[in-house]
Each structure stands twice: as structure tokens, then as C-alpha cells.
Amino acid sequence: MTTVQDILRAIEAIAPEHMKMEWDHIGLNCGHIDAPVTKILVALDPFAETIEEAKELGAELLVTHHALIWEGGFVNDQTVWGKNALTLIENGIAHINAHTNLDCAPGGVNDVLAAKLGLTDTTVINPVGTNAQGLPYGLLRTGLVPEQTMDTFLATVKNALGCEGLRYVNATGKVHRVAVGGGACGSEIADAYTAGCDTFVTADVKYNQFREAYDLGINIIDAGHFHTENPICGVLAKKLQAAFPEIAVFLSKNHTDPMKFY
């Protein structure tokens, strides 16, 4: 019998807990550690539509990148996350998340994003350490694309990630060495620049961060939080299916980016 504990151990092998940021919330967010699992749903977020999808599938476990609970408080029906937590608990669905540990891990969010954008010779910017196999881990990745115009690379990013739109600063007009940081990594612009990158792909970039990129002379592309991180979900689902062939692993079909462009 496969249990929640078994799945959690497998996820921790993919993205060990020690790779997370100090402030982060990861692991078993709710549910019984010894509960049996026959079906898993994998998604980026534990939002209402994702939880409903898990219910419809009869999944006993929801695995996501983002946490269910970010700050302390009461689990009641007066907040969105409280309602989601109650729905999971009342329907006997456990929830596990792997967040910044999966961002930093080899083969995690940012390696997958780099591959999705066609980067080659990919390396870790400012490695924090190495894993059990001796591979470096850390937040950002950098790699090469054939030298091209910014317009050409913008089209590549939009098509590869399925974005409805991009926000960007074109500081050089050319793209060759690219840094990637899925999700809100705008604060890492200086690290991308210092690593010799002419372009940085990330999300949730603030006004002053766009200006910082412009002044430094590095292109920055905001491709959206959902679109820069969601590619990991399919990879994680495949890894879990390979590790547990006796259970059914599903990739969410209902969860999409709530942000739209007019």
C-alpha cells in the first residue's frame, strides 16, 4: 500500500527540504501522513478549481508547487485559503507542496524552464551547495541561445510558455546569454547581470526592477508567474508516476493562469 508518507519521501528525494529558502512553507500542508493513496493530482496551486478536480478524480492526494497556507491564522470559512483547507480536510484529501526547494533543486523549476526556452550549456548562478550526486543547486540558471534579436527571443518565450502577453525591457536589442528564474525573481536582477547575462526571464517584476534592468543594461522579460513555473508540473507528475507505477498520477487540466490580457 502506497501512503502519503511514501509520496512525501519521493518528493523530498527530488527536492530535499534543506534546499528551500528559510522563510518557506513546504511538505505536508494537511492530511494524514499514513493515509493510503491510489490517485494523485499534480498542479501549480491548491486553488478551488484544483481541489474540485481532485475531488472529481477521487484523488486522495494533491501535490502542488505553492503552499496551501502562507501565514498563520484560523482554518475557517472566512478566508479563501481557509475554505480551501476545509474542503481538502472534509473530503479526505491530503496536500503536499514543494516550493523553493523545487525551484533550487537540480532538474527542478528553473532547469525545466531553461530547457523549455531552449537554453544550452545550462549552469547554476551562485550555487548554494551540491546534492547527493554532486550536482550544484541554487535558485537561478543561465545558459546560451543562438545570438538573436530581442524580438525573435520574445516570440520564442511567448510560444514556448503559452503566454498571452509579455512585459519587458529591451536594453540591448540582442539576446545570447540568458538567465531564468521562475516566479517572482525580480530581486535577482543584479545576480543575472553579474553572471554576464544580457537577458533575464522571470515574473512579477516591479516597476523599479524594470528600471534597474534598464539602467544596468540587461534585457528583462516578465512572462508571468504561472507560465514560468507551470512547466515543472508535468515533469513532477511523470517522476511520481515512474516512482509509483501502481497508482494513477494526473496532471491538472482545470488550473490556468487567472491573469488575462485585454
C-alpha positions in Angstrom: 0.0 0.0 0.0 1.3 3.4 -1.0 0.8 6.1 1.6 1.1 9.9 1.8 4.4 9.3 3.6 5.8 7.4 0.7 4.9 10.2 -1.7 6.4 12.8 0.6 9.7 10.9 0.8 9.8 10.6 -3.0 9.2 14.4 -3.4 11.9 15.1 -0.8 14.3 12.9 -2.8 13.6 15.0 -5.9 13.7 18.3 -4.0 15.3 17.9 -0.5 14.0 20.1 2.3 17.4 21.6 3.0 17.3 23.3 -0.5 14.3 25.5 0.5 14.5 29.2 1.4 14.5 29.9 5.2 11.1 31.6 5.1 9.3 28.9 3.0 6.4 26.6 3.8 6.8 23.1 2.3 5.9 19.5 2.9 2.6 18.0 4.2 0.2 21.0 4.5 -2.8 19.0 5.6 -3.9 15.4 5.8 -2.9 12.1 7.5 0.7 11.0 6.9 -0.3 7.3 6.9 -3.3 7.7 4.6 -3.4 5.3 1.6 -3.0 6.8 -1.9 -4.3 5.4 -5.1 -4.6 8.6 -7.1 -2.6 11.9 -7.1 -3.4 15.2 -8.8 -0.4 17.5 -9.6 -1.0 21.2 -10.1 0.8 24.5 -9.6 -1.6 25.8 -6.9 -4.1 24.4 -4.4 -6.8 26.7 -5.7 -10.6 25.9 -5.5 -10.8 24.6 -9.1 -7.8 22.3 -8.5 -9.3 20.9 -5.3 -12.6 20.3 -7.1 -10.7 18.5 -9.8 -9.1 16.3 -7.2 -12.5 15.5 -5.7 -13.9 14.6 -9.1 -10.9 12.3 -9.8 -11.2 10.6 -6.4 -7.6 11.6 -5.6 -6.5 11.2 -2.0 -3.5 13.5 -2.5 -3.0 16.9 -4.1 0.6 17.8 -4.9 1.4 21.4 -5.8 4.3 23.8 -6.1 2.7 26.5 -4.0 1.7 26.1 -0.4 -1.9 26.0 0.9 -1.2 28.2 3.9 1.3 31.1 3.8 0.7 32.8 7.1 -0.7 31.8 10.5 -4.4 32.1 11.3 -7.6 30.2 11.8 -8.8 27.4 9.5 -12.3 28.6 8.9 -14.6 29.6 6.0 -13.9 33.3 6.4 -10.8 33.3 4.1 -10.1 31.8 0.7 -7.2 29.7 1.9 -9.3 28.6 5.0 -12.1 27.5 2.7 -9.7 25.5 0.6 -8.1 23.9 3.6 -11.5 22.9 4.9 -12.6 21.5 1.6 -9.4 19.3 1.4 -9.9 18.1 5.0 -13.6 17.4 4.7 -13.0 15.4 1.6 -10.1 13.4 3.0 -7.6 14.8 0.5 -4.1 15.3 1.8 -1.9 18.1 0.3 1.8 18.3 -0.2 3.8 21.1 -1.7 7.4 21.6 -2.8 8.2 25.2 -3.4 11.6 26.9 -3.2 13.2 23.5 -2.7 11.9 22.6 -6.1 13.0 25.9 -7.6 16.6 25.3 -6.5 16.9 21.5 -7.0 18.7 20.0 -10.0 16.0 19.1 -12.5 13.5 21.4 -10.8 11.6 24.5 -11.8 14.4 26.5 -13.2 16.2 23.7 -15.1 12.9 22.8 -16.7 12.2 26.5 -17.6 15.7 26.8 -19.1 15.1 23.7 -21.2 11.7 24.9 -22.3 13.3 28.1 -23.6 16.0 26.2 -25.5 18.9 27.2 -23.3 22.1 25.1 -23.7 25.2 24.7 -21.6 23.0 25.5 -18.6 24.6 26.2 -15.2 23.6 27.4 -11.8 24.2 31.0 -10.9 25.7 31.3 -7.4 25.3 27.7 -6.3 24.4 27.2 -2.7 25.8 23.7 -2.5 25.7 20.2 -4.1 23.2 17.4 -3.8 24.0 13.7 -3.0 25.0 13.2 -6.6 27.4 16.1 -6.6 25.2 18.3 -8.7 25.1 22.0 -7.8 21.9 23.6 -6.7 20.6 27.2 -6.3 17.9 29.5 -7.5 18.8 30.9 -10.9 20.0 29.2 -14.1 21.9 30.6 -17.0 22.5 29.2 -20.5 23.0 30.1 -24.1 20.7 30.6 -27.1 21.9 31.4 -30.6 22.6 35.1 -30.9 19.3 36.7 -32.0 17.3 39.9 -31.8 15.1 40.6 -28.7 12.0 40.4 -30.9 12.9 36.9 -32.0 13.5 35.7 -28.4 10.3 37.4 -27.2 8.4 35.3 -29.7 10.2 32.2 -28.6 9.3 32.8 -24.9 5.7 33.6 -25.7 5.2 30.5 -27.8 7.2 28.1 -25.6 5.4 29.0 -22.4 2.0 29.7 -23.9 1.8 33.3 -22.6 -1.0 35.6 -23.6 1.5 38.6 -23.3 4.9 39.6 -22.0 6.1 42.7 -20.2 9.7 43.5 -21.0 12.6 46.0 -21.1 14.7 45.9 -24.3 18.0 47.3 -23.1 20.4 45.8 -25.7 18.3 44.6 -28.6 20.3 41.3 -28.6 20.0 38.0 -26.8 22.6 35.3 -26.3 23.3 34.5 -22.6 20.0 34.2 -20.8 19.2 33.8 -17.0 16.0 32.3 -15.9 14.2 32.5 -12.5 10.6 31.1 -12.5 8.2 33.1 -10.4 9.0 36.2 -8.6 12.7 36.6 -9.0 12.9 40.3 -10.0 15.1 40.9 -6.9 17.8 38.8 -8.5 18.5 41.1 -11.5 21.9 42.1 -10.2 22.9 38.4 -9.9 21.9 37.8 -13.5 23.8 40.8 -14.7 26.9 40.0 -12.7 26.8 36.5 -14.2 27.3 38.1 -17.6 23.7 37.6 -18.9 22.3 40.0 -21.4 18.7 38.8 -20.8 16.7 37.7 -17.7 13.4 35.8 -17.9 11.3 35.8 -14.7 7.9 37.1 -13.4 6.1 39.5 -11.1 8.7 42.2 -11.9 8.1 45.6 -10.2 8.3 49.0 -11.8 11.6 49.8 -10.1 13.0 46.5 -11.1 12.3 47.2 -14.8 14.1 50.4 -14.3 17.0 48.7 -12.6 17.4 46.4 -15.6 17.3 49.3 -18.0 19.9 51.2 -16.1 22.2 48.1 -15.8 21.8 47.4 -19.5 20.2 43.9 -19.2 17.0 42.9 -21.0 14.3 41.6 -18.7 11.2 39.6 -19.7 8.2 39.1 -17.3 6.5 36.0 -18.7 4.1 35.6 -15.7 4.3 33.6 -12.5 2.0 30.8 -13.7 3.7 30.4 -17.1 7.3 30.4 -15.8 6.6 27.8 -13.2 3.8 25.6 -14.5 6.1 23.5 -16.8 7.5 21.8 -13.7 4.1 20.2 -13.0 4.2 17.8 -16.0 7.8 16.8 -15.2 6.9 16.2 -11.5 3.9 14.2 -12.5 6.0 11.9 -14.7 8.6 11.4 -12.0 5.9 10.4 -9.5 4.3 8.1 -11.9 7.6 6.4 -12.6 8.3 6.0 -8.9 4.8 4.7 -8.2 3.5 2.7 -11.2 0.8 1.1 -9.0 -1.0 4.4 -8.6 -2.6 6.9 -11.0 -1.0 10.3 -11.3 -2.9 13.1 -13.1 -1.8 16.5 -14.3 -4.4 19.2 -13.6 -6.5 20.2 -16.6 -8.6 22.9 -14.8 -5.9 25.1 -13.4 -4.9 28.0 -15.7 -3.5 31.5 -15.2 -6.2 33.7 -13.7 -4.4 36.8 -15.1 -5.6 37.8 -18.6 -4.6 40.5 -21.1 -7.3 42.7 -22.7 
